Amino acid sequence: MEPKHTLLLGCIADDFTGASDAASFLAGQGLRVILLNGIPSAGTQPFPSGADAVVVALKTRSIPPQEAVALTGQAEAFLRRQGAEHLYLKYCSTFDSTPKGNIGPVADAALERLNLPYTLLCPSLPVNGRTVRDGVLYVNGQPLAESSMRDHPLNPMWDSRISELMKPQSKYPCVVWEGEKLTWPEGRVRQALEALQREHPHFYLVPEYETSAQGERIAAQFGHLPLLTGGSGLLEHLARQSGASLAGAAALPRRTVRGRSLLLSGSCSVATREQLRRYEASGGTLLCLSPHTLLTDPGCLDDIWLHVLEQPDVLVRSAPQNPCDTKAEQTRFSAALEAGFAALGKRALEAGFTQFIVAGGETSGAVMQALGFQSFWIGENVAPGVPVLIPTQAPDLRLVLKSGNFGQPEFFLDALRMTQQ
């Protein structure tokens, strides 16, 4: 299919909340953004016309690396067919990845497919406390491996140096690009890059990025590259320098959405736990969904669903669990929870619920697959990187999906208020 117009940017995210995060920063700078839940099937209309940028949400963060590489390659080919001039591989600002991947294998394969000597690894998102200095990733001022990410159930962080995190999963070296180099004139930058290219056939630059001003300089120095990788922080500056007309979220129709809300939380992050506490303290009802119970008594979902129907704005959360003895047990429990949350989301849609608020990347991906919507316009932000999503196929629905570590303490209350307006 011939593209109707040139896309300024095509973005590929490794989970759904990461995709909505990326899309929100692009829309916030005036771009008309479409978010796609997966790669559209051949022969279908992929998305409405008029978009400046398209973000494709995959579910590749925790699958086998070879599968993640293949799916990312398919998404890349799709975006190229739609006329995307530049590609951006978006991953979590806390660099969620195991020693086997998937950030390294996916980025290596993209460099090789496009025959590029280098690209950036730029996970910084200063507005949410993720910064890089001297190649070290910080979370709210703490080195990554000393933050709560060291205990992540699926992708625990064992080091704070991006080069060390990449070493076991990538074939190519990382080069720190210090803050001073962001102020160099173009000729000096070109000479430094040419010297690196003589030494390495492929490599990654890890730029210092602690402030908005540094983000602007990174976009100015490297925004011309056909491929960039990182968190959502750099996207804001890439969008700003694109020169797109200011249409964006402001052009979306604002109208009252009536109906009921379903709130789901599969995240056990520090930020989400505080948000759950605030929600309960405000008078909200919390129900626990236990993987143990799901695996031994599938009928427990019926009981929870009855509670959801009987009370307004019930929030169903994953029950706090003790650490699992094995990786296989953790995987089994996580899969059970994702299936349970997805089933609740599907029931709510069939029952006419119109607002869906979901916390947790894996949980959000599972729920979105169950709901079945394929494309979304991006609305206003509930929190930085957490927009209201409007399905293009169902404009009277509102969805809010967040990564576990995102959002202010009153997040669930704010999300309810914004989606019910």
N, C-alpha and C positions, 0 to 999 in steps of 0.2 A: 504494500500500500504506500502510495506517495504521501509524504507529510504535507499538511496544509500550509505550514509555515515552519520557520526554523525555531527550534527550542534553544533558548540561551543555555540551559543546563539540564542534564539528565543525572539523577542521583539514584544510587542503589544502596539501600540500607539493609543491615543484617537482621533486623527484627522490626515489628510493626511500630512499637513506641519510638524506636530510633528514627523511623521514617517520618512519623508525625512531628517529632522533635525537629528534624531537618526541614520539613516543609514549613513549619511555623516560622523559622528564622528567615526563610526565603520570602514568605508572604508578608512578614513584618517589614520588609524593605520595599514593598510595593509590587512584587511579582505576582502574577496570576498563577497559582500553583495547583496542580492535580496530584493527589496521592493515589497510587494504585496498590491494591492488595494482591501482590503476586504479578506474574507475567501474563498478560491477556492471551487467551487462546487465539490461535490462528483463525482468521476469517471473521473475527468479531471487531466491532468498533471499539478501539482501545480506550479512548477517553474523549470527553467533549472538546470541541475546538476552542481556541482562544487562550491556551495555556502558554505561559512563558517558560515554565519549568515543570518537569514531571519527576516525581519521586516514586521509585518502585520498592515496596516493602517485601523483602524475602523473610524466610525463617531459617537462617543459615548460621546463627551464632554458635550453636552447640551440636550441629550435625557433623558426621564425618567430613574431614577436610576435602576429600575428592568430590563429594557431593556439593559442598559449598562452592568450590571452584567452578563446577559445571553449571550450577544454577546462576551464579554471578555472570558467567560468560554469556548465558542465554539472555539475561536481563540487559547486559551491555549491548548485545546485538540488536535487541528490540529497540533500545533507546537510539541507537545509531540509525535504525530504519525510520524512526520518527523525526530525524533531523537534528538530534542533539549535537551541538558543537563541542561541548565539554562534558566530561564525565567526573563524577565524584563518588568515591566509595566511602560510605558513612558507617562508622562503628561507634561503640559507646565511648564517652569521654573518660571512662575509667579503664579503657583498653581491655575489656573483658575478653580474655583469650587464654587457652591452655597452652602448655608447651608444644602441642601438636598443631595448634591453630585455633581459630581459622583466619585471623587477620593476615598473618604472614603468607600462607599459601595462596589466598585470594589476591593479595596485592602483587605477589611475585608473578602469578599467572597473567594478571592484567598488564604488568610491565612488558612481559614477553609477547603477549598477543598484539600489543600496540607498538612493539619494538621501540620502547622508550628507554633512555639511559637512566632516568631517575624520576622520582616523584616525592611528595611530602608525606610524612607521618605527623599529623597535626591534631591530636585528640583534644586540645585545649577548649574549654568552655568557661571563660572567666566569670560570666554572670552567675554560673552555678558552682563556682569555687574550684574548677579544674584548670590548672595552669601547668606550664612546662618551663623549667629553667635549667640550663646546662644539661639537657637531655633527660632530666628527672621529672616524672609526672607527680603533681601534688593534688590532693583532695582537701579543700578547705585548709590549706597550709600544712597538711601532713603528707609526708611521702606516701605514695600509693600503698606500698606493702605494710605501712603502719596504720593505715586507715581501716574502716570497717570492711573494705573489700578483701582484706586478707582472709576473711572467714566466709567469703561468698560460697554458697553450697555447690554451684556448678563450675564457676571459673575463679577459684581463689587466686589472689595476686601474690606472687612470691618474690617480686622485685619491683623497684620503683623506676629503674632505668629502662627507658624504652628499648635501647639497644640490647640489653640483656633479655628482656621479654621477647624480643624478635629473634634472638640468636638461635634457639632450638627449633623455630618454626619457619625460618626464612633462609633462602640461599644467599641473600645479599646483605652487605654491611649497612649500618646506619651511621650517618655523619651528623654530628651536632652542628646546628647553624645558630651561632650565638647572636644575642640581641644586637651587638655592634654591627654585624653584617647586614642587618635589616636597614641600616642607614647608608650603606655603601652606594656609590653611583653605579649606574648600569654597566659601564665598562669593566669596573673592578669585579662585580658579581659575575659577569660573563667569563672573565679570566679564571676566577676561582672554580667555577663549574666545569670549564674546559679541562682544568688540571685534574679534577676529580674523575672526569670521564676517561681521561687517559689511564688512570689507575684502576678504575672499576667499570666493567661493562654495564652493570646495573647497580644502583645504590639508592638509599633513602636519605632524605634530609629531615632532621628533627629540629624545627625552628623554635627558638624561644618565643613564648606567647603567654604573657601575663597580663597585658593591658589591651584595651580596645585599639590604642594607637599602634601597637605591634601587630594586631590582626590586620589593620589597614595596610601596613607596610608589607606583610606577607602576601596579601591579595595583590598588591601592586607589583611585587617582584615575581610572583609565580602564578598569578591568575590566568596567564596566557596558556599554561600547560594544558594539553588535552586530557590529562588524568591527574586528579588530586585525591588524597585520602585523608580522613580525619573525623573529628566530631562535628557537631553542628556550629561551633563557634565561628569557624572560618567562613561558613556559608553566608552569614550575615554580611560580611565585608565583600565577598564575591558578588552577592546580589546588588549591593550598593554601587559597586563600580561598573555594573553591567549597563547602566543607563536606561533601564526599562522604565516605561511610563508608569506612573503611580496609580495603579488600579487596585490590585491585590484584594485583601480581605475587606477593605472598605467598600468595595463594589458589590459584595454579596448582599442579598436581600436579608433584612432583619425583620423577623416576624415572631410572634409568640408561638411557642410550641407547648401544647397541652398534653397531658398524659402522665404515666407513671415512670418512675426511675428505678433502675437496677444498679446497685453498687457492688463491685466484686474486687477483692484484693488477694492476689496470690503472692505478693511481695512480703518479705520479712526483713526488709532493710531498716536501718535505724530511723530514716526519715519517715517511712511509711508507718512504722510502729507508733511514732509520735502523732502522725495524722489520724490514725485509728483511735488513739487515746483521746484526742481532742473531739473527734466525732462522737464518741460514746459520752464524753463529759457534757456535750451540748444537748444530750437527750436522745441521740441516735441509737438504734438497736443494732448490735453486732451478733452475728451467728457464725459459729466455727464449722469449717468443713475439714474433716480429718482424713488424710490419705489412708490411715489404718482402717477407719470405718468404711471408706469407699471401697476398699479392696475386699472387705469381709461382709459388707452389707450394702449392696448397691441400692437398696430401697431407701437408704437414708436421704437420698436426693429428694424423694417425694415429700418427706417430712420438712426439709428445708424449704422446698417450693411452697408448701402450704403456709409457712410462716411469712414468706415473701409476699404472698397474695393477701394475707390477713392484715399486714401492717405496712404503712407507707415508708418508703425510703430505707428499707432494711439493707444493711451492708453485710455481705457474706465474705468472710475472711478465711484464709488458710489457718488451721490450728497451729500454734507454736509447736515445733517438733524438736526432740532431742537429736543430736547429730547421728546420722546413719552410720552403721558399721562398715558398709561397703558402698562403692560407687554404683554398683548395680541396684542396690536397695534405694539409694537416692534417686536414681533414674526412674525406677518403678514408681516410687511415691510421687515424683514430680509429674510423671505421665498421668497418674490417676487424678491428681489435682487439676491438671489442665483439662482432662476430659470432663471432670465434674463441673468446672466453671463454664466450659463450652456448652454443656448440656443445659445449664441454667440460663445462659444467654439466649440459646435457641428457644427455650420455653417462653422466656419473656418477650421475645420478638413475636412469636406466634400468638401470645396473649394480648398484644397491642401496646406493650411498653414503648415509650418513645425516647427515653433518655438512658444511656448506658455509660457508666463511669467505671473504669477498670484500672487497677494498679498492678504493675509487674509486667516486664517485657514478654516473658514466655506466656503468661496468662493472657495478655492482650492479644498475642498472635493466635492463640487457640480460640479465644472468643470470636475474633474477627473471622476466622475460617468457618466457624459455626454459623455466624450471622449471614455470611455469603455475599456481602457487598464488595464490589470490585474497585470503585473509584470514589474519590471524595474531594470536595472543595475544602479549603482550609479557612476556618473562621478565626475569631479572636482567641487570645491566649488566656487560659486559666492561670498558668504560671509560665515562666520562661521555658520554652521548649515543649509546652503542653497545650496545644490548641484544641478548640472545639472543632470536631469533624462533621461535615454535612455530606451524607451519601448523595452522589449525583442521581442515583436511581430512586432515592427516598428522601426528598428535601425536607420532609417534616420530622425527620429523626435527628438526634444530636448524640454524638459520641465523644467521650474524653478518655484517652488512654495515656498512661504515664509510666515511665521507667520508675523502678522502685525508689531510687535516690532523689527523684525530682519533686518539686512542689513545696509550698509553704505549709506550716503546721495546720492551717485551716483549709487545706486543699479540698477535702471532700465537701465541706460546706460551701466553699466558693464554686466548686464545679456544679453542685446542685443548683445554686442560685443562677449561674450563668446559663445553664442548659434549660432551666424552667422559665426563663424570661420570655 
